[in-house]
Amino acid sequence: MPNGEELDRLIQLIASERDKQAFALLYKHFAPRLKAFLLRQGLAASVAEELAQETMLSVWRKASYFDPQRAGAATWIFTIARNLRIDHLRRDRSVSTPDPESEDTVDDGETGEAFVLRAEREERLRTAMKSLSPEQAAIVRLSFFNDKPHSEIASELGLPLGTVKSRVRLALGKLRTLLEGQL
C-alpha cells in the first residue's frame, strides 16, 4: 500500500508526464476505496461505481491542479468524489418529482450531505433577503418566519392591510426572480 508521499508523487507524474503506469497504480489503490465510500453515502452500487470511475477520470484530467502543500492525494481525490456525488444528487433531485406522501415521513437523522445542502439554500435565501427593501424584508420575516397573519402584521406595523399584502407580493416576486433555479 503506497504511503501519502508516494500517492502525491503518482499524481505529479500524471500531471507532468501523463504517466499511464502511475495512473494505473493510483486507480488500483483508490477505485475500490471510492466505491466503498460512495456506497456508505447511500448511493446504489451502479451509481457508486460510475462516480468512482468519473472521479478517477477527473484525477487524470485535473492532475496539474493538485497541490500537495494544500492537501494530500487522498483528501484531494475524495473531495472530487464528494463533489461529484453532490452534483449527481442535485441533478437527480431536479429530475425526479417529489412524492407528496414521502413528505409525511420524517427522517430525524439528517445526513451530513443534507445538512450542507440545506445550509447552502439558507445562505442563498439570506443573501437574497438583503436585496429587499427594509420594509419588504421586515414583512417577509414577520409573515413567513414568525408565521403571523397579514392582519396582525398590519396592526403591528401600523399599515393598511392592502399595503402589507402588496409588499409581501412584491417581495416574493423579487425573491423568486433572485432564487429561481438556485434552491
TIRO-2110 file (N, C-alpha, C; in Angstrom, 1 decimal):
// TIRO-2110
0.9, -1.2, 0.0, N, 1, A
0.0, 0.0, 0.0, CA, 1, A
0.9, 1.2, 0.0, C, 1, A
0.7, 2.1, -1.0, N, 2, A
1.6, 3.3, -1.1, CA, 2, A
1.3, 4.3, 0.0, C, 2, A
2.3, 5.0, 0.5, N, 3, A
2.1, 6.0, 1.5, CA, 3, A
1.7, 7.3, 0.9, C, 3, A
1.4, 8.3, 1.7, N, 4, A
0.9, 9.6, 1.2, CA, 4, A
1.9, 10.3, 0.2, C, 4, A
3.1, 10.2, 0.5, N, 5, A
4.1, 10.9, -0.4, CA, 5, A
4.2, 10.2, -1.7, C, 5, A
4.1, 8.8, -1.7, N, 6, A
4.1, 8.1, -3.0, CA, 6, A
2.9, 8.4, -3.8, C, 6, A
1.7, 8.5, -3.1, N, 7, A
0.5, 8.9, -3.8, CA, 7, A
0.6, 10.3, -4.4, C, 7, A
1.1, 11.2, -3.7, N, 8, A
1.4, 12.6, -4.2, CA, 8, A
2.2, 12.5, -5.4, C, 8, A
3.3, 11.7, -5.3, N, 9, A
4.3, 11.6, -6.5, CA, 9, A
3.6, 11.0, -7.7, C, 9, A
2.7, 10.1, -7.5, N, 10, A
2.0, 9.5, -8.6, CA, 10, A
1.1, 10.5, -9.3, C, 10, A
0.5, 11.3, -8.6, N, 11, A
-0.4, 12.4, -9.2, CA, 11, A
0.5, 13.4, -9.9, C, 11, A
1.6, 13.7, -9.4, N, 12, A
2.6, 14.6, -10.0, CA, 12, A
3.1, 14.0, -11.3, C, 12, A
3.4, 12.7, -11.4, N, 13, A
3.8, 12.1, -12.6, CA, 13, A
2.7, 12.1, -13.7, C, 13, A
1.5, 11.9, -13.2, N, 14, A
0.4, 12.0, -14.2, CA, 14, A
0.3, 13.5, -14.7, C, 14, A
0.5, 14.4, -13.9, N, 15, A
0.4, 15.8, -14.3, CA, 15, A
1.5, 16.2, -15.3, C, 15, A
2.7, 15.8, -14.9, N, 16, A
3.9, 16.2, -15.7, CA, 16, A
4.1, 15.4, -16.9, C, 16, A
3.9, 14.1, -16.8, N, 17, A
4.3, 13.2, -17.9, CA, 17, A
3.1, 12.4, -18.5, C, 17, A
1.9, 12.6, -18.0, N, 18, A
0.8, 11.8, -18.4, CA, 18, A
1.1, 10.3, -18.3, C, 18, A
1.7, 9.9, -17.2, N, 19, A
2.2, 8.6, -16.9, CA, 19, A
1.1, 7.6, -16.6, C, 19, A
0.9, 6.7, -17.6, N, 20, A
-0.3, 5.8, -17.5, CA, 20, A
0.0, 4.7, -16.4, C, 20, A
1.2, 4.3, -16.2, N, 21, A
1.5, 3.4, -15.1, CA, 21, A
1.2, 4.0, -13.8, C, 21, A
1.6, 5.2, -13.6, N, 22, A
1.3, 5.9, -12.3, CA, 22, A
-0.2, 6.0, -12.1, C, 22, A
-1.0, 6.3, -13.2, N, 23, A
-2.4, 6.3, -13.1, CA, 23, A
-3.0, 4.9, -12.8, C, 23, A
-2.4, 3.9, -13.4, N, 24, A
-2.9, 2.5, -13.1, CA, 24, A
-2.7, 2.2, -11.6, C, 24, A
-1.6, 2.6, -11.1, N, 25, A
-1.4, 2.3, -9.6, CA, 25, A
-2.3, 3.1, -8.8, C, 25, A
-2.5, 4.4, -9.1, N, 26, A
-3.4, 5.2, -8.4, CA, 26, A
-4.9, 4.7, -8.5, C, 26, A
-5.3, 4.2, -9.7, N, 27, A
-6.6, 3.7, -9.9, CA, 27, A
-6.8, 2.4, -9.1, C, 27, A
-5.8, 1.6, -9.1, N, 28, A
-5.9, 0.3, -8.3, CA, 28, A
-6.0, 0.6, -6.8, C, 28, A
-5.4, 1.6, -6.4, N, 29, A
-5.4, 2.0, -4.9, CA, 29, A
-6.8, 2.6, -4.6, C, 29, A
-7.2, 3.6, -5.4, N, 30, A
-8.3, 4.4, -5.0, CA, 30, A
-9.7, 3.9, -5.5, C, 30, A
-9.8, 3.3, -6.6, N, 31, A
-11.1, 3.0, -7.2, CA, 31, A
-12.0, 2.2, -6.2, C, 31, A
-11.5, 1.1, -5.6, N, 32, A
-12.3, 0.3, -4.6, CA, 32, A
-12.7, 1.2, -3.4, C, 32, A
-11.7, 2.0, -2.9, N, 33, A
-12.0, 2.8, -1.8, CA, 33, A
-13.1, 3.9, -2.1, C, 33, A
-13.0, 4.4, -3.3, N, 34, A
-14.0, 5.4, -3.6, CA, 34, A
-15.4, 4.8, -3.7, C, 34, A
-15.4, 3.6, -4.3, N, 35, A
-16.7, 2.9, -4.5, CA, 35, A
-17.3, 2.6, -3.1, C, 35, A
-16.5, 2.1, -2.2, N, 36, A
-16.9, 1.8, -0.8, CA, 36, A
-17.4, 3.1, -0.1, C, 36, A
-16.7, 4.2, -0.3, N, 37, A
-17.1, 5.5, 0.3, CA, 37, A
-18.4, 5.9, -0.2, C, 37, A
-18.6, 5.8, -1.5, N, 38, A
-19.9, 6.3, -2.1, CA, 38, A
-21.0, 5.4, -1.7, C, 38, A
-20.8, 4.1, -1.6, N, 39, A
-21.8, 3.1, -1.1, CA, 39, A
-22.2, 3.5, 0.3, C, 39, A
-21.2, 3.8, 1.2, N, 40, A
-21.6, 4.2, 2.5, CA, 40, A
-22.4, 5.5, 2.6, C, 40, A
-22.3, 6.3, 1.5, N, 41, A
-23.0, 7.5, 1.5, CA, 41, A
-24.5, 7.3, 1.0, C, 41, A
-24.8, 6.1, 0.7, N, 42, A
-26.2, 5.7, 0.3, CA, 42, A
-26.4, 5.6, -1.2, C, 42, A
-25.4, 5.6, -2.0, N, 43, A
-25.6, 5.5, -3.4, CA, 43, A
-25.8, 4.0, -3.8, C, 43, A
-26.5, 3.8, -4.9, N, 44, A
-26.7, 2.5, -5.4, CA, 44, A
-25.3, 2.0, -6.0, C, 44, A
-25.1, 0.7, -6.0, N, 45, A
-23.8, 0.2, -6.4, CA, 45, A
-23.4, 0.6, -7.8, C, 45, A
-24.3, 0.6, -8.7, N, 46, A
-24.0, 1.1, -10.1, CA, 46, A
-23.6, 2.5, -10.2, C, 46, A
-24.3, 3.4, -9.4, N, 47, A
-24.0, 4.8, -9.4, CA, 47, A
-22.7, 5.0, -8.7, C, 47, A
-22.4, 4.3, -7.6, N, 48, A
-21.2, 4.4, -6.9, CA, 48, A
-20.0, 4.0, -7.8, C, 48, A
-20.2, 3.0, -8.5, N, 49, A
-19.1, 2.5, -9.5, CA, 49, A
-18.9, 3.6, -10.6, C, 49, A
-20.0, 4.1, -11.1, N, 50, A
-19.9, 5.2, -12.1, CA, 50, A
-19.2, 6.4, -11.6, C, 50, A
-19.6, 6.9, -10.4, N, 51, A
-18.9, 8.1, -9.8, CA, 51, A
-17.5, 7.8, -9.4, C, 51, A
-17.2, 6.6, -9.0, N, 52, A
-15.8, 6.3, -8.7, CA, 52, A
-14.9, 6.4, -10.0, C, 52, A
-15.4, 5.9, -11.1, N, 53, A
-14.7, 6.0, -12.3, CA, 53, A
-14.6, 7.4, -12.8, C, 53, A
-15.7, 8.2, -12.7, N, 54, A
-15.7, 9.6, -13.0, CA, 54, A
-14.7, 10.4, -12.2, C, 54, A
-14.6, 10.0, -10.9, N, 55, A
-13.6, 10.7, -10.0, CA, 55, A
-12.2, 10.4, -10.6, C, 55, A
-11.9, 9.2, -10.9, N, 56, A
-10.6, 8.9, -11.4, CA, 56, A
-10.3, 9.5, -12.7, C, 56, A
-11.3, 9.6, -13.5, N, 57, A
-11.1, 10.4, -14.8, CA, 57, A
-10.8, 11.8, -14.5, C, 57, A
-11.5, 12.4, -13.5, N, 58, A
-11.2, 13.8, -13.2, CA, 58, A
-9.7, 13.9, -12.6, C, 58, A
-9.3, 12.9, -11.9, N, 59, A
-7.9, 12.9, -11.4, CA, 59, A
-6.9, 12.9, -12.6, C, 59, A
-7.2, 12.2, -13.6, N, 60, A
-6.4, 12.1, -14.8, CA, 60, A
-6.4, 13.5, -15.5, C, 60, A
-7.6, 14.1, -15.7, N, 61, A
-7.7, 15.4, -16.4, CA, 61, A
-7.2, 16.5, -15.6, C, 61, A
-7.3, 16.5, -14.3, N, 62, A
-7.0, 17.7, -13.4, CA, 62, A
-5.8, 17.5, -12.6, C, 62, A
-5.0, 16.5, -12.9, N, 63, A
-3.8, 16.2, -12.1, CA, 63, A
-2.9, 17.5, -11.9, C, 63, A
-2.9, 18.3, -12.9, N, 64, A
-2.0, 19.5, -12.8, CA, 64, A
-2.5, 20.5, -11.8, C, 64, A
-3.7, 20.4, -11.3, N, 65, A
-4.3, 21.3, -10.3, CA, 65, A
-3.9, 20.8, -8.9, C, 65, A
-3.4, 19.6, -8.8, N, 66, A
-3.1, 19.0, -7.5, CA, 66, A
-1.9, 19.8, -6.8, C, 66, A
-2.1, 20.2, -5.6, N, 67, A
-1.1, 20.9, -4.8, CA, 67, A
-0.9, 20.1, -3.5, C, 67, A
0.3, 19.4, -3.4, N, 68, A
0.5, 18.6, -2.2, CA, 68, A
0.7, 19.5, -0.9, C, 68, A
0.9, 20.8, -1.1, N, 69, A
1.0, 21.7, 0.0, CA, 69, A
-0.4, 22.0, 0.6, C, 69, A
-1.4, 21.9, -0.2, N, 70, A
-2.7, 22.2, 0.3, CA, 70, A
-3.5, 21.0, 0.9, C, 70, A
-3.2, 19.9, 0.2, N, 71, A
-3.9, 18.6, 0.7, CA, 71, A
-3.2, 17.4, 0.2, C, 71, A
-3.3, 16.3, 0.9, N, 72, A
-2.8, 15.1, 0.4, CA, 72, A
-3.6, 14.5, -0.7, C, 72, A
-3.0, 13.5, -1.4, N, 73, A
-3.7, 12.9, -2.5, CA, 73, A
-5.0, 12.3, -2.2, C, 73, A
-5.1, 11.6, -1.0, N, 74, A
-6.4, 11.0, -0.6, CA, 74, A
-7.5, 12.1, -0.4, C, 74, A
-7.1, 13.1, 0.3, N, 75, A
-8.0, 14.2, 0.6, CA, 75, A
-8.5, 14.9, -0.7, C, 75, A
-7.6, 15.1, -1.6, N, 76, A
-7.9, 15.7, -2.9, CA, 76, A
-8.9, 14.8, -3.7, C, 76, A
-8.5, 13.6, -3.8, N, 77, A
-9.4, 12.6, -4.6, CA, 77, A
-10.7, 12.4, -4.0, C, 77, A
-10.8, 12.3, -2.6, N, 78, A
-12.1, 12.1, -2.0, CA, 78, A
-13.0, 13.3, -2.1, C, 78, A
-12.3, 14.5, -2.1, N, 79, A
-13.1, 15.7, -2.3, CA, 79, A
-13.7, 15.8, -3.7, C, 79, A
-12.9, 15.3, -4.7, N, 80, A
-13.5, 15.3, -6.0, CA, 80, A
-14.7, 14.3, -6.0, C, 80, A
-14.6, 13.2, -5.4, N, 81, A
-15.7, 12.2, -5.3, CA, 81, A
-16.9, 12.8, -4.6, C, 81, A
-16.6, 13.5, -3.5, N, 82, A
-17.7, 14.1, -2.7, CA, 82, A
-18.5, 15.1, -3.6, C, 82, A
-17.7, 16.0, -4.3, N, 83, A
-18.3, 17.0, -5.2, CA, 83, A
-19.1, 16.4, -6.3, C, 83, A
-18.6, 15.3, -6.9, N, 84, A
-19.3, 14.6, -8.0, CA, 84, A
-20.6, 14.0, -7.4, C, 84, A
-20.6, 13.5, -6.2, N, 85, A
-21.8, 12.9, -5.5, CA, 85, A
-22.8, 14.0, -5.3, C, 85, A
-22.4, 15.2, -4.9, N, 86, A
-23.3, 16.3, -4.7, CA, 86, A
-23.9, 16.7, -6.0, C, 86, A
-23.1, 16.8, -7.1, N, 87, A
-23.6, 17.2, -8.4, CA, 87, A
-24.6, 16.1, -8.8, C, 87, A
-24.3, 14.8, -8.6, N, 88, A
-25.3, 13.8, -9.0, CA, 88, A
-26.6, 13.9, -8.3, C, 88, A
-26.5, 14.2, -7.0, N, 89, A
-27.7, 14.3, -6.2, CA, 89, A
-28.6, 15.5, -6.6, C, 89, A
-27.9, 16.6, -6.9, N, 90, A
-28.6, 17.8, -7.4, CA, 90, A
-29.3, 17.5, -8.7, C, 90, A
-28.6, 16.8, -9.6, N, 91, A
-29.2, 16.5, -11.0, CA, 91, A
-30.4, 15.6, -10.7, C, 91, A
-30.2, 14.5, -9.9, N, 92, A
-31.2, 13.5, -9.7, CA, 92, A
-32.4, 14.2, -9.0, C, 92, A
-32.2, 15.1, -8.1, N, 93, A
-33.3, 15.7, -7.4, CA, 93, A
-34.1, 16.6, -8.3, C, 93, A
-33.4, 17.3, -9.2, N, 94, A
-34.1, 18.2, -10.1, CA, 94, A
-34.9, 17.4, -11.2, C, 94, A
-34.5, 16.2, -11.5, N, 95, A
-35.2, 15.4, -12.5, CA, 95, A
-36.4, 14.7, -11.9, C, 95, A
-36.3, 14.2, -10.6, N, 96, A
-37.4, 13.5, -10.0, CA, 96, A
-38.4, 14.5, -9.4, C, 96, A
-39.7, 14.0, -9.5, N, 97, A
-40.7, 14.8, -8.9, CA, 97, A
-41.0, 14.4, -7.5, C, 97, A
-41.3, 15.3, -6.6, N, 98, A
-41.5, 14.9, -5.2, CA, 98, A
-42.7, 14.1, -5.0, C, 98, A
-42.7, 13.1, -4.1, N, 99, A
-43.8, 12.3, -3.8, CA, 99, A
-44.5, 12.9, -2.6, C, 99, A
-45.7, 13.4, -2.7, N, 100, A
-46.4, 14.1, -1.6, CA, 100, A
-46.5, 13.2, -0.3, C, 100, A
-46.6, 11.9, -0.5, N, 101, A
-46.7, 11.0, 0.7, CA, 101, A
-45.4, 10.9, 1.4, C, 101, A
-44.3, 11.0, 0.7, N, 102, A
-43.0, 10.9, 1.3, CA, 102, A
-42.7, 12.0, 2.2, C, 102, A
-43.3, 13.2, 2.0, N, 103, A
-43.1, 14.3, 2.9, CA, 103, A
-43.7, 14.1, 4.3, C, 103, A
-44.6, 13.1, 4.4, N, 104, A
-45.2, 12.8, 5.7, CA, 104, A
-44.3, 12.0, 6.6, C, 104, A
-43.4, 11.3, 6.0, N, 105, A
-42.4, 10.5, 6.8, CA, 105, A
-41.2, 11.3, 7.0, C, 105, A
-40.9, 11.6, 8.2, N, 106, A
-39.8, 12.5, 8.6, CA, 106, A
-38.6, 11.6, 9.1, C, 106, A
-37.5, 11.9, 8.5, N, 107, A
-36.2, 11.2, 8.9, CA, 107, A
-35.5, 12.1, 9.9, C, 107, A
-35.5, 11.7, 11.2, N, 108, A
-34.9, 12.6, 12.2, CA, 108, A
-33.4, 12.7, 12.0, C, 108, A
-32.7, 11.7, 11.4, N, 109, A
-31.3, 11.7, 11.3, CA, 109, A
-30.9, 12.3, 10.0, C, 109, A
-30.6, 13.6, 10.0, N, 110, A
-30.2, 14.3, 8.8, CA, 110, A
-28.8, 14.0, 8.4, C, 110, A
-28.6, 13.6, 7.2, N, 111, A
-27.2, 13.3, 6.8, CA, 111, A
-26.4, 14.5, 6.7, C, 111, A
-25.1, 14.3, 6.7, N, 112, A
-24.2, 15.5, 6.6, CA, 112, A
-24.4, 16.2, 5.2, C, 112, A
-24.6, 15.4, 4.2, N, 113, A
-24.9, 16.0, 2.9, CA, 113, A
-26.1, 16.8, 2.9, C, 113, A
-27.2, 16.3, 3.5, N, 114, A
-28.4, 17.1, 3.5, CA, 114, A
-28.2, 18.4, 4.3, C, 114, A
-27.4, 18.3, 5.4, N, 115, A
-27.2, 19.4, 6.2, CA, 115, A
-26.4, 20.5, 5.4, C, 115, A
-25.4, 20.1, 4.6, N, 116, A
-24.7, 21.0, 3.8, CA, 116, A
-25.6, 21.7, 2.7, C, 116, A
-26.4, 20.8, 2.1, N, 117, A
-27.3, 21.4, 1.0, CA, 117, A
-28.3, 22.4, 1.6, C, 117, A
-28.8, 22.0, 2.8, N, 118, A
-29.8, 22.9, 3.5, CA, 118, A
-29.1, 24.2, 3.9, C, 118, A
-27.9, 24.1, 4.4, N, 119, A
-27.1, 25.3, 4.8, CA, 119, A
-26.9, 26.2, 3.6, C, 119, A
-26.5, 25.6, 2.4, N, 120, A
-26.3, 26.4, 1.2, CA, 120, A
-27.6, 27.1, 0.8, C, 120, A
-28.7, 26.4, 0.8, N, 121, A
-30.0, 27.0, 0.4, CA, 121, A
-30.3, 28.2, 1.4, C, 121, A
-30.1, 28.0, 2.7, N, 122, A
-30.4, 29.0, 3.6, CA, 122, A
-29.5, 30.3, 3.4, C, 122, A
-28.3, 30.0, 3.1, N, 123, A
-27.3, 31.2, 2.8, CA, 123, A
-27.8, 31.9, 1.6, C, 123, A
-28.2, 31.2, 0.5, N, 124, A
-28.7, 31.9, -0.7, CA, 124, A
-29.9, 32.7, -0.3, C, 124, A
-30.8, 32.2, 0.5, N, 125, A
-32.0, 32.9, 0.9, CA, 125, A
-31.6, 34.2, 1.7, C, 125, A
-30.7, 34.0, 2.7, N, 126, A
-30.3, 35.2, 3.4, CA, 126, A
-29.7, 36.3, 2.5, C, 126, A
-28.9, 35.9, 1.6, N, 127, A
-28.3, 36.9, 0.6, CA, 127, A
-29.4, 37.5, -0.2, C, 127, A
-30.4, 36.8, -0.6, N, 128, A
-31.5, 37.3, -1.4, CA, 128, A
-32.3, 38.3, -0.6, C, 128, A
-32.5, 37.9, 0.7, N, 129, A
-33.3, 38.8, 1.6, CA, 129, A
-32.7, 40.2, 1.8, C, 129, A
-31.3, 40.2, 1.7, N, 130, A
-30.6, 41.5, 1.9, CA, 130, A
-30.9, 42.4, 0.7, C, 130, A
-31.4, 41.9, -0.4, N, 131, A
-31.6, 42.7, -1.6, CA, 131, A
-33.0, 43.4, -1.5, C, 131, A
-33.8, 42.9, -0.6, N, 132, A
-35.2, 43.5, -0.4, CA, 132, A
-35.0, 44.9, 0.3, C, 132, A
-36.0, 45.7, 0.2, N, 133, A
-36.1, 46.9, 0.9, CA, 133, A
-36.3, 46.6, 2.4, C, 133, A
-35.9, 47.4, 3.3, N, 134, A
-36.1, 47.1, 4.7, CA, 134, A
-37.6, 46.8, 5.1, C, 134, A
-38.5, 47.5, 4.5, N, 135, A
-39.9, 47.3, 4.7, CA, 135, A
-40.4, 46.0, 4.2, C, 135, A
-39.9, 45.6, 3.0, N, 136, A
-40.3, 44.3, 2.5, CA, 136, A
-39.7, 43.2, 3.3, C, 136, A
-38.4, 43.3, 3.6, N, 137, A
-37.8, 42.3, 4.4, CA, 137, A
-38.4, 42.1, 5.8, C, 137, A
-38.8, 43.2, 6.4, N, 138, A
-39.5, 43.1, 7.7, CA, 138, A
-40.8, 42.3, 7.6, C, 138, A
-41.6, 42.6, 6.6, N, 139, A
-42.9, 42.0, 6.4, CA, 139, A
-42.7, 40.5, 6.0, C, 139, A
-41.7, 40.2, 5.2, N, 140, A
-41.5, 38.8, 4.9, CA, 140, A
-41.1, 38.0, 6.1, C, 140, A
-40.2, 38.6, 6.9, N, 141, A
-39.8, 37.9, 8.2, CA, 141, A
-41.0, 37.6, 9.1, C, 141, A
-41.8, 38.7, 9.3, N, 142, A
-43.0, 38.5, 10.1, CA, 142, A
-44.0, 37.5, 9.6, C, 142, A
-44.2, 37.5, 8.3, N, 143, A
-45.2, 36.6, 7.7, CA, 143, A
-44.7, 35.2, 7.6, C, 143, A
-43.5, 35.0, 7.1, N, 144, A
-43.0, 33.6, 6.8, CA, 144, A
-42.2, 33.0, 7.9, C, 144, A
-41.4, 33.8, 8.6, N, 145, A
-40.5, 33.2, 9.6, CA, 145, A
-41.2, 33.3, 11.0, C, 145, A
-42.0, 34.3, 11.2, N, 146, A
-42.7, 34.3, 12.5, CA, 146, A
-44.2, 33.8, 12.4, C, 146, A
-44.6, 33.5, 11.2, N, 147, A
-45.9, 32.9, 10.9, CA, 147, A
-47.0, 33.7, 11.4, C, 147, A
-46.9, 35.1, 11.2, N, 148, A
-48.0, 36.0, 11.6, CA, 148, A
-48.9, 36.2, 10.4, C, 148, A
-50.2, 36.3, 10.7, N, 149, A
-51.2, 36.6, 9.6, CA, 149, A
-51.0, 38.1, 9.1, C, 149, A
-51.4, 38.4, 7.9, N, 150, A
-51.2, 39.7, 7.4, CA, 150, A
-51.9, 40.8, 8.2, C, 150, A
-53.1, 40.4, 8.7, N, 151, A
-53.9, 41.4, 9.5, CA, 151, A
-53.1, 41.8, 10.8, C, 151, A
-52.4, 40.8, 11.4, N, 152, A
-51.6, 41.1, 12.6, CA, 152, A
-50.4, 41.9, 12.3, C, 152, A
-49.8, 41.7, 11.1, N, 153, A
-48.6, 42.4, 10.7, CA, 153, A
-49.1, 43.9, 10.5, C, 153, A
-50.2, 44.1, 9.8, N, 154, A
-50.7, 45.4, 9.5, CA, 154, A
-50.9, 46.2, 10.8, C, 154, A
-51.5, 45.5, 11.9, N, 155, A
-51.7, 46.2, 13.2, CA, 155, A
-50.4, 46.5, 13.8, C, 155, A
-49.5, 45.5, 13.8, N, 156, A
-48.2, 45.7, 14.5, CA, 156, A
-47.4, 46.8, 13.8, C, 156, A
-47.4, 47.0, 12.5, N, 157, A
-46.6, 48.0, 11.8, CA, 157, A
-47.4, 49.3, 11.6, C, 157, A
-48.7, 49.3, 11.9, N, 158, A
-49.5, 50.5, 11.7, CA, 158, A
-49.7, 50.8, 10.2, C, 158, A
-49.8, 49.7, 9.4, N, 159, A
-50.0, 49.9, 7.9, CA, 159, A
-51.4, 49.3, 7.5, C, 159, A
-51.9, 49.9, 6.4, N, 160, A
-53.1, 49.3, 5.9, CA, 160, A
-52.9, 47.8, 5.4, C, 160, A
-53.9, 47.0, 5.5, N, 161, A
-53.8, 45.6, 5.2, CA, 161, A
-53.4, 45.5, 3.7, C, 161, A
-53.9, 46.3, 2.8, N, 162, A
-53.5, 46.2, 1.4, CA, 162, A
-52.0, 46.5, 1.2, C, 162, A
-51.5, 47.4, 2.0, N, 163, A
-50.0, 47.7, 1.8, CA, 163, A
-49.2, 46.5, 2.2, C, 163, A
-49.6, 45.8, 3.3, N, 164, A
-48.9, 44.6, 3.8, CA, 164, A
-48.9, 43.6, 2.7, C, 164, A
-50.1, 43.3, 2.1, N, 165, A
-50.3, 42.3, 1.1, CA, 165, A
-49.5, 42.7, -0.2, C, 165, A
-49.5, 43.9, -0.5, N, 166, A
-48.7, 44.4, -1.7, CA, 166, A
-47.2, 44.2, -1.5, C, 166, A
-46.7, 44.5, -0.3, N, 167, A
-45.3, 44.4, 0.0, CA, 167, A
-44.9, 42.9, 0.0, C, 167, A
-45.7, 42.1, 0.5, N, 168, A
-45.4, 40.6, 0.5, CA, 168, A
-45.4, 40.1, -0.9, C, 168, A
-46.4, 40.5, -1.7, N, 169, A
-46.4, 40.1, -3.1, CA, 169, A
-45.2, 40.6, -3.9, C, 169, A
-44.8, 41.8, -3.7, N, 170, A
-43.6, 42.4, -4.4, CA, 170, A
-42.3, 41.7, -3.9, C, 170, A
-42.2, 41.5, -2.6, N, 171, A
-41.0, 40.9, -2.1, CA, 171, A
-40.9, 39.4, -2.6, C, 171, A
-42.0, 38.7, -2.6, N, 172, A
-41.9, 37.3, -3.1, CA, 172, A
-41.5, 37.2, -4.6, C, 172, A
-42.1, 38.2, -5.3, N, 173, A
-41.7, 38.2, -6.7, CA, 173, A
-40.2, 38.5, -6.9, C, 173, A
-39.7, 39.4, -6.1, N, 174, A
-38.2, 39.7, -6.2, CA, 174, A
-37.4, 38.5, -5.8, C, 174, A
-37.8, 37.9, -4.7, N, 175, A
-37.1, 36.7, -4.2, CA, 175, A
-37.1, 35.5, -5.2, C, 175, A
-38.3, 35.3, -5.8, N, 176, A
-38.4, 34.3, -6.8, CA, 176, A
-37.5, 34.5, -8.0, C, 176, A
-37.4, 35.8, -8.4, N, 177, A
-36.5, 36.1, -9.5, CA, 177, A
-35.0, 35.8, -9.1, C, 177, A
-34.7, 36.3, -7.9, N, 178, A
-33.3, 36.1, -7.5, CA, 178, A
-32.9, 34.6, -7.2, C, 178, A
-33.9, 33.8, -6.8, N, 179, A
-33.5, 32.5, -6.4, CA, 179, A
-33.9, 31.4, -7.4, C, 179, A
-34.6, 31.8, -8.5, N, 180, A
-35.1, 30.9, -9.4, CA, 180, A
-33.9, 30.0, -9.9, C, 180, A
-34.1, 28.7, -9.8, N, 181, A
-33.2, 27.7, -10.2, CA, 181, A
-32.0, 27.4, -9.2, C, 181, A
-32.0, 28.2, -8.1, N, 182, A
-30.9, 28.0, -7.1, CA, 182, A
-31.3, 27.1, -5.9, C, 182, A
-32.6, 27.2, -5.5, N, 183, A
-33.0, 26.4, -4.4, CA, 183, A
-33.5, 25.0, -4.7, C, 183, A
END
